[in-house]
Amino acid sequence: MLKKDLINFLADTESGPMFLNSVNAEEEVKNWHYIAEKLEDCIKEVGAQNVLQIITENAFACKAAGAIMESKFPHIF
């Protein structure tokens, strides 16, 4: 069985959930820096003014990446 490490980015819109992007992170170290970089790319793609909240799993790297996004985009929680 082939294992793929994918990070999926989804948005919840007035019309319902929407798939934004998927990143193959199979050969990456998924630390807070990497996750924050990918989150920021996604936020910039849709426009920071269109993002209100980021929801991730409760892993340390995800929580740290979320804190970085809160400092870069104060209106996002």
Phi and psi restraints in degrees (range 20) as a CNS / XPLOR table:
assign (resid 1 and name C) (resid 2 and name N)
       (resid 2 and name CA) (resid 2 and name C) 1.0 -89.0 20.0 2
assign (resid 2 and name N) (resid 2 and name CA)
       (resid 2 and name C) (resid 3 and name N) 1.0 126.0 20.0 2
assign (resid 2 and name C) (resid 3 and name N)
       (resid 3 and name CA) (resid 3 and name C) 1.0 -97.1 20.0 2
assign (resid 3 and name N) (resid 3 and name CA)
       (resid 3 and name C) (resid 4 and name N) 1.0 129.9 20.0 2
assign (resid 3 and name C) (resid 4 and name N)
       (resid 4 and name CA) (resid 4 and name C) 1.0 -116.7 20.0 2
assign (resid 4 and name N) (resid 4 and name CA)
       (resid 4 and name C) (resid 5 and name N) 1.0 133.3 20.0 2
assign (resid 4 and name C) (resid 5 and name N)
       (resid 5 and name CA) (resid 5 and name C) 1.0 -100.8 20.0 2
assign (resid 5 and name N) (resid 5 and name CA)
       (resid 5 and name C) (resid 6 and name N) 1.0 98.1 20.0 2
assign (resid 5 and name C) (resid 6 and name N)
       (resid 6 and name CA) (resid 6 and name C) 1.0 -110.0 20.0 2
assign (resid 6 and name N) (resid 6 and name CA)
       (resid 6 and name C) (resid 7 and name N) 1.0 143.3 20.0 2
assign (resid 6 and name C) (resid 7 and name N)
       (resid 7 and name CA) (resid 7 and name C) 1.0 -113.7 20.0 2
assign (resid 7 and name N) (resid 7 and name CA)
       (resid 7 and name C) (resid 8 and name N) 1.0 119.2 20.0 2
assign (resid 7 and name C) (resid 8 and name N)
       (resid 8 and name CA) (resid 8 and name C) 1.0 -102.4 20.0 2
assign (resid 8 and name N) (resid 8 and name CA)
       (resid 8 and name C) (resid 9 and name N) 1.0 140.9 20.0 2
assign (resid 8 and name C) (resid 9 and name N)
       (resid 9 and name CA) (resid 9 and name C) 1.0 -117.3 20.0 2
assign (resid 9 and name N) (resid 9 and name CA)
       (resid 9 and name C) (resid 10 and name N) 1.0 122.1 20.0 2
assign (resid 9 and name C) (resid 10 and name N)
       (resid 10 and name CA) (resid 10 and name C) 1.0 -125.4 20.0 2
assign (resid 10 and name N) (resid 10 and name CA)
       (resid 10 and name C) (resid 11 and name N) 1.0 156.8 20.0 2
assign (resid 10 and name C) (resid 11 and name N)
       (resid 11 and name CA) (resid 11 and name C) 1.0 -129.0 20.0 2
assign (resid 11 and name N) (resid 11 and name CA)
       (resid 11 and name C) (resid 12 and name N) 1.0 147.0 20.0 2
assign (resid 11 and name C) (resid 12 and name N)
       (resid 12 and name CA) (resid 12 and name C) 1.0 -104.2 20.0 2
assign (resid 12 and name N) (resid 12 and name CA)
       (resid 12 and name C) (resid 13 and name N) 1.0 120.0 20.0 2
assign (resid 12 and name C) (resid 13 and name N)
       (resid 13 and name CA) (resid 13 and name C) 1.0 -117.2 20.0 2
assign (resid 13 and name N) (resid 13 and name CA)
       (resid 13 and name C) (resid 14 and name N) 1.0 175.2 20.0 2
assign (resid 13 and name C) (resid 14 and name N)
       (resid 14 and name CA) (resid 14 and name C) 1.0 -60.3 20.0 2
assign (resid 14 and name N) (resid 14 and name CA)
       (resid 14 and name C) (resid 15 and name N) 1.0 -29.0 20.0 2
assign (resid 14 and name C) (resid 15 and name N)
       (resid 15 and name CA) (resid 15 and name C) 1.0 -85.8 20.0 2
assign (resid 15 and name N) (resid 15 and name CA)
       (resid 15 and name C) (resid 16 and name N) 1.0 -7.6 20.0 2
assign (resid 15 and name C) (resid 16 and name N)
       (resid 16 and name CA) (resid 16 and name C) 1.0 120.7 20.0 2
assign (resid 16 and name N) (resid 16 and name CA)
       (resid 16 and name C) (resid 17 and name N) 1.0 -176.8 20.0 2
assign (resid 16 and name C) (resid 17 and name N)
       (resid 17 and name CA) (resid 17 and name C) 1.0 -64.5 20.0 2
assign (resid 17 and name N) (resid 17 and name CA)
       (resid 17 and name C) (resid 18 and name N) 1.0 146.6 20.0 2
assign (resid 17 and name C) (resid 18 and name N)
       (resid 18 and name CA) (resid 18 and name C) 1.0 -138.8 20.0 2
assign (resid 18 and name N) (resid 18 and name CA)
       (resid 18 and name C) (resid 19 and name N) 1.0 132.3 20.0 2
assign (resid 18 and name C) (resid 19 and name N)
       (resid 19 and name CA) (resid 19 and name C) 1.0 -75.4 20.0 2
assign (resid 19 and name N) (resid 19 and name CA)
       (resid 19 and name C) (resid 20 and name N) 1.0 130.4 20.0 2
assign (resid 19 and name C) (resid 20 and name N)
       (resid 20 and name CA) (resid 20 and name C) 1.0 -104.0 20.0 2
assign (resid 20 and name N) (resid 20 and name CA)
       (resid 20 and name C) (resid 21 and name N) 1.0 -49.6 20.0 2
assign (resid 20 and name C) (resid 21 and name N)
       (resid 21 and name CA) (resid 21 and name C) 1.0 -164.5 20.0 2
assign (resid 21 and name N) (resid 21 and name CA)
       (resid 21 and name C) (resid 22 and name N) 1.0 159.4 20.0 2
assign (resid 21 and name C) (resid 22 and name N)
       (resid 22 and name CA) (resid 22 and name C) 1.0 -138.8 20.0 2
assign (resid 22 and name N) (resid 22 and name CA)
       (resid 22 and name C) (resid 23 and name N) 1.0 135.7 20.0 2
assign (resid 22 and name C) (resid 23 and name N)
       (resid 23 and name CA) (resid 23 and name C) 1.0 -117.6 20.0 2
assign (resid 23 and name N) (resid 23 and name CA)
       (resid 23 and name C) (resid 24 and name N) 1.0 128.8 20.0 2
assign (resid 23 and name C) (resid 24 and name N)
       (resid 24 and name CA) (resid 24 and name C) 1.0 -81.8 20.0 2
assign (resid 24 and name N) (resid 24 and name CA)
       (resid 24 and name C) (resid 25 and name N) 1.0 107.7 20.0 2
assign (resid 24 and name C) (resid 25 and name N)
       (resid 25 and name CA) (resid 25 and name C) 1.0 -107.3 20.0 2
assign (resid 25 and name N) (resid 25 and name CA)
       (resid 25 and name C) (resid 26 and name N) 1.0 24.8 20.0 2
assign (resid 25 and name C) (resid 26 and name N)
       (resid 26 and name CA) (resid 26 and name C) 1.0 -57.2 20.0 2
assign (resid 26 and name N) (resid 26 and name CA)
       (resid 26 and name C) (resid 27 and name N) 1.0 -40.4 20.0 2
assign (resid 26 and name C) (resid 27 and name N)
       (resid 27 and name CA) (resid 27 and name C) 1.0 -107.0 20.0 2
assign (resid 27 and name N) (resid 27 and name CA)
       (resid 27 and name C) (resid 28 and name N) 1.0 18.1 20.0 2
assign (resid 27 and name C) (resid 28 and name N)
       (resid 28 and name CA) (resid 28 and name C) 1.0 -106.5 20.0 2
assign (resid 28 and name N) (resid 28 and name CA)
       (resid 28 and name C) (resid 29 and name N) 1.0 153.1 20.0 2
assign (resid 28 and name C) (resid 29 and name N)
       (resid 29 and name CA) (resid 29 and name C) 1.0 -86.4 20.0 2
assign (resid 29 and name N) (resid 29 and name CA)
       (resid 29 and name C) (resid 30 and name N) 1.0 115.2 20.0 2
assign (resid 29 and name C) (resid 30 and name N)
       (resid 30 and name CA) (resid 30 and name C) 1.0 -86.6 20.0 2
assign (resid 30 and name N) (resid 30 and name CA)
       (resid 30 and name C) (resid 31 and name N) 1.0 67.0 20.0 2
assign (resid 30 and name C) (resid 31 and name N)
       (resid 31 and name CA) (resid 31 and name C) 1.0 -93.0 20.0 2
assign (resid 31 and name N) (resid 31 and name CA)
       (resid 31 and name C) (resid 32 and name N) 1.0 179.1 20.0 2
assign (resid 31 and name C) (resid 32 and name N)
       (resid 32 and name CA) (resid 32 and name C) 1.0 -61.2 20.0 2
assign (resid 32 and name N) (resid 32 and name CA)
       (resid 32 and name C) (resid 33 and name N) 1.0 -35.0 20.0 2
assign (resid 32 and name C) (resid 33 and name N)
       (resid 33 and name CA) (resid 33 and name C) 1.0 -66.1 20.0 2
assign (resid 33 and name N) (resid 33 and name CA)
       (resid 33 and name C) (resid 34 and name N) 1.0 -46.4 20.0 2
assign (resid 33 and name C) (resid 34 and name N)
       (resid 34 and name CA) (resid 34 and name C) 1.0 -63.5 20.0 2
assign (resid 34 and name N) (resid 34 and name CA)
       (resid 34 and name C) (resid 35 and name N) 1.0 -45.5 20.0 2
assign (resid 34 and name C) (resid 35 and name N)
       (resid 35 and name CA) (resid 35 and name C) 1.0 -65.5 20.0 2
assign (resid 35 and name N) (resid 35 and name CA)
       (resid 35 and name C) (resid 36 and name N) 1.0 -41.6 20.0 2
assign (resid 35 and name C) (resid 36 and name N)
       (resid 36 and name CA) (resid 36 and name C) 1.0 -62.4 20.0 2
assign (resid 36 and name N) (resid 36 and name CA)
       (resid 36 and name C) (resid 37 and name N) 1.0 -40.1 20.0 2
assign (resid 36 and name C) (resid 37 and name N)
       (resid 37 and name CA) (resid 37 and name C) 1.0 -61.7 20.0 2
assign (resid 37 and name N) (resid 37 and name CA)
       (resid 37 and name C) (resid 38 and name N) 1.0 -44.6 20.0 2
assign (resid 37 and name C) (resid 38 and name N)
       (resid 38 and name CA) (resid 38 and name C) 1.0 -69.2 20.0 2
assign (resid 38 and name N) (resid 38 and name CA)
       (resid 38 and name C) (resid 39 and name N) 1.0 -38.4 20.0 2
assign (resid 38 and name C) (resid 39 and name N)
       (resid 39 and name CA) (resid 39 and name C) 1.0 -62.4 20.0 2
assign (resid 39 and name N) (resid 39 and name CA)
       (resid 39 and name C) (resid 40 and name N) 1.0 -44.7 20.0 2
assign (resid 39 and name C) (resid 40 and name N)
       (resid 40 and name CA) (resid 40 and name C) 1.0 -63.8 20.0 2
assign (resid 40 and name N) (resid 40 and name CA)
       (resid 40 and name C) (resid 41 and name N) 1.0 -40.3 20.0 2
assign (resid 40 and name C) (resid 41 and name N)
       (resid 41 and name CA) (resid 41 and name C) 1.0 -57.6 20.0 2
assign (resid 41 and name N) (resid 41 and name CA)
       (resid 41 and name C) (resid 42 and name N) 1.0 -44.5 20.0 2
assign (resid 41 and name C) (resid 42 and name N)
       (resid 42 and name CA) (resid 42 and name C) 1.0 -67.9 20.0 2
assign (resid 42 and name N) (resid 42 and name CA)
       (resid 42 and name C) (resid 43 and name N) 1.0 -42.1 20.0 2
assign (resid 42 and name C) (resid 43 and name N)
       (resid 43 and name CA) (resid 43 and name C) 1.0 -61.6 20.0 2
assign (resid 43 and name N) (resid 43 and name CA)
       (resid 43 and name C) (resid 44 and name N) 1.0 -44.6 20.0 2
assign (resid 43 and name C) (resid 44 and name N)
       (resid 44 and name CA) (resid 44 and name C) 1.0 -66.0 20.0 2
assign (resid 44 and name N) (resid 44 and name CA)
       (resid 44 and name C) (resid 45 and name N) 1.0 -33.2 20.0 2
assign (resid 44 and name C) (resid 45 and name N)
       (resid 45 and name CA) (resid 45 and name C) 1.0 -64.8 20.0 2
assign (resid 45 and name N) (resid 45 and name CA)
       (resid 45 and name C) (resid 46 and name N) 1.0 -41.5 20.0 2
assign (resid 45 and name C) (resid 46 and name N)
       (resid 46 and name CA) (resid 46 and name C) 1.0 -91.0 20.0 2
assign (resid 46 and name N) (resid 46 and name CA)
       (resid 46 and name C) (resid 47 and name N) 1.0 -11.5 20.0 2
assign (resid 46 and name C) (resid 47 and name N)
       (resid 47 and name CA) (resid 47 and name C) 1.0 93.7 20.0 2
assign (resid 47 and name N) (resid 47 and name CA)
       (resid 47 and name C) (resid 48 and name N) 1.0 119.7 20.0 2
assign (resid 47 and name C) (resid 48 and name N)
       (resid 48 and name CA) (resid 48 and name C) 1.0 -56.6 20.0 2
assign (resid 48 and name N) (resid 48 and name CA)
       (resid 48 and name C) (resid 49 and name N) 1.0 -31.3 20.0 2
assign (resid 48 and name C) (resid 49 and name N)
       (resid 49 and name CA) (resid 49 and name C) 1.0 -66.4 20.0 2
assign (resid 49 and name N) (resid 49 and name CA)
       (resid 49 and name C) (resid 50 and name N) 1.0 -15.9 20.0 2
assign (resid 49 and name C) (resid 50 and name N)
       (resid 50 and name CA) (resid 50 and name C) 1.0 -96.3 20.0 2
assign (resid 50 and name N) (resid 50 and name CA)
       (resid 50 and name C) (resid 51 and name N) 1.0 0.4 20.0 2
assign (resid 50 and name C) (resid 51 and name N)
       (resid 51 and name CA) (resid 51 and name C) 1.0 -110.7 20.0 2
assign (resid 51 and name N) (resid 51 and name CA)
       (resid 51 and name C) (resid 52 and name N) 1.0 128.0 20.0 2
assign (resid 51 and name C) (resid 52 and name N)
       (resid 52 and name CA) (resid 52 and name C) 1.0 -108.9 20.0 2
assign (resid 52 and name N) (resid 52 and name CA)
       (resid 52 and name C) (resid 53 and name N) 1.0 -33.8 20.0 2
assign (resid 52 and name C) (resid 53 and name N)
       (resid 53 and name CA) (resid 53 and name C) 1.0 -149.6 20.0 2
assign (resid 53 and name N) (resid 53 and name CA)
       (resid 53 and name C) (resid 54 and name N) 1.0 147.6 20.0 2
assign (resid 53 and name C) (resid 54 and name N)
       (resid 54 and name CA) (resid 54 and name C) 1.0 -118.7 20.0 2
assign (resid 54 and name N) (resid 54 and name CA)
       (resid 54 and name C) (resid 55 and name N) 1.0 131.3 20.0 2
assign (resid 54 and name C) (resid 55 and name N)
       (resid 55 and name CA) (resid 55 and name C) 1.0 -119.9 20.0 2
assign (resid 55 and name N) (resid 55 and name CA)
       (resid 55 and name C) (resid 56 and name N) 1.0 126.1 20.0 2
assign (resid 55 and name C) (resid 56 and name N)
       (resid 56 and name CA) (resid 56 and name C) 1.0 -132.0 20.0 2
assign (resid 56 and name N) (resid 56 and name CA)
       (resid 56 and name C) (resid 57 and name N) 1.0 178.5 20.0 2
assign (resid 56 and name C) (resid 57 and name N)
       (resid 57 and name CA) (resid 57 and name C) 1.0 -73.0 20.0 2
assign (resid 57 and name N) (resid 57 and name CA)
       (resid 57 and name C) (resid 58 and name N) 1.0 173.2 20.0 2
assign (resid 57 and name C) (resid 58 and name N)
       (resid 58 and name CA) (resid 58 and name C) 1.0 -91.4 20.0 2
assign (resid 58 and name N) (resid 58 and name CA)
       (resid 58 and name C) (resid 59 and name N) 1.0 15.2 20.0 2
assign (resid 58 and name C) (resid 59 and name N)
       (resid 59 and name CA) (resid 59 and name C) 1.0 -66.7 20.0 2
assign (resid 59 and name N) (resid 59 and name CA)
       (resid 59 and name C) (resid 60 and name N) 1.0 151.4 20.0 2
assign (resid 59 and name C) (resid 60 and name N)
       (resid 60 and name CA) (resid 60 and name C) 1.0 -54.7 20.0 2
assign (resid 60 and name N) (resid 60 and name CA)
       (resid 60 and name C) (resid 61 and name N) 1.0 -45.8 20.0 2
assign (resid 60 and name C) (resid 61 and name N)
       (resid 61 and name CA) (resid 61 and name C) 1.0 -61.6 20.0 2
assign (resid 61 and name N) (resid 61 and name CA)
       (resid 61 and name C) (resid 62 and name N) 1.0 -38.5 20.0 2
assign (resid 61 and name C) (resid 62 and name N)
       (resid 62 and name CA) (resid 62 and name C) 1.0 -69.9 20.0 2
assign (resid 62 and name N) (resid 62 and name CA)
       (resid 62 and name C) (resid 63 and name N) 1.0 -41.3 20.0 2
assign (resid 62 and name C) (resid 63 and name N)
       (resid 63 and name CA) (resid 63 and name C) 1.0 -64.0 20.0 2
assign (resid 63 and name N) (resid 63 and name CA)
       (resid 63 and name C) (resid 64 and name N) 1.0 -41.0 20.0 2
assign (resid 63 and name C) (resid 64 and name N)
       (resid 64 and name CA) (resid 64 and name C) 1.0 -66.3 20.0 2
assign (resid 64 and name N) (resid 64 and name CA)
       (resid 64 and name C) (resid 65 and name N) 1.0 -40.6 20.0 2
assign (resid 64 and name C) (resid 65 and name N)
       (resid 65 and name CA) (resid 65 and name C) 1.0 -63.6 20.0 2
assign (resid 65 and name N) (resid 65 and name CA)
       (resid 65 and name C) (resid 66 and name N) 1.0 -39.2 20.0 2
assign (resid 65 and name C) (resid 66 and name N)
       (resid 66 and name CA) (resid 66 and name C) 1.0 -62.1 20.0 2
assign (resid 66 and name N) (resid 66 and name CA)
       (resid 66 and name C) (resid 67 and name N) 1.0 -40.2 20.0 2
assign (resid 66 and name C) (resid 67 and name N)
       (resid 67 and name CA) (resid 67 and name C) 1.0 -63.6 20.0 2
assign (resid 67 and name N) (resid 67 and name CA)
       (resid 67 and name C) (resid 68 and name N) 1.0 -37.1 20.0 2
assign (resid 67 and name C) (resid 68 and name N)
       (resid 68 and name CA) (resid 68 and name C) 1.0 -65.1 20.0 2
assign (resid 68 and name N) (resid 68 and name CA)
       (resid 68 and name C) (resid 69 and name N) 1.0 -42.4 20.0 2
assign (resid 68 and name C) (resid 69 and name N)
       (resid 69 and name CA) (resid 69 and name C) 1.0 -64.3 20.0 2
assign (resid 69 and name N) (resid 69 and name CA)
       (resid 69 and name C) (resid 70 and name N) 1.0 -38.1 20.0 2
assign (resid 69 and name C) (resid 70 and name N)
       (resid 70 and name CA) (resid 70 and name C) 1.0 -62.8 20.0 2
assign (resid 70 and name N) (resid 70 and name CA)
       (resid 70 and name C) (resid 71 and name N) 1.0 -35.4 20.0 2
assign (resid 70 and name C) (resid 71 and name N)
       (resid 71 and name CA) (resid 71 and name C) 1.0 -75.6 20.0 2
assign (resid 71 and name N) (resid 71 and name CA)
       (resid 71 and name C) (resid 72 and name N) 1.0 -33.2 20.0 2
assign (resid 71 and name C) (resid 72 and name N)
       (resid 72 and name CA) (resid 72 and name C) 1.0 -80.0 20.0 2
assign (resid 72 and name N) (resid 72 and name CA)
       (resid 72 and name C) (resid 73 and name N) 1.0 -32.7 20.0 2
assign (resid 72 and name C) (resid 73 and name N)
       (resid 73 and name CA) (resid 73 and name C) 1.0 -128.8 20.0 2
assign (resid 73 and name N) (resid 73 and name CA)
       (resid 73 and name C) (resid 74 and name N) 1.0 84.7 20.0 2
assign (resid 73 and name C) (resid 74 and name N)
       (resid 74 and name CA) (resid 74 and name C) 1.0 -58.9 20.0 2
assign (resid 74 and name N) (resid 74 and name CA)
       (resid 74 and name C) (resid 75 and name N) 1.0 -23.4 20.0 2
assign (resid 74 and name C) (resid 75 and name N)
       (resid 75 and name CA) (resid 75 and name C) 1.0 -80.9 20.0 2
assign (resid 75 and name N) (resid 75 and name CA)
       (resid 75 and name C) (resid 76 and name N) 1.0 -11.0 20.0 2
assign (resid 75 and name C) (resid 76 and name N)
       (resid 76 and name CA) (resid 76 and name C) 1.0 -93.8 20.0 2
assign (resid 76 and name N) (resid 76 and name CA)
       (resid 76 and name C) (resid 77 and name N) 1.0 132.5 20.0 2
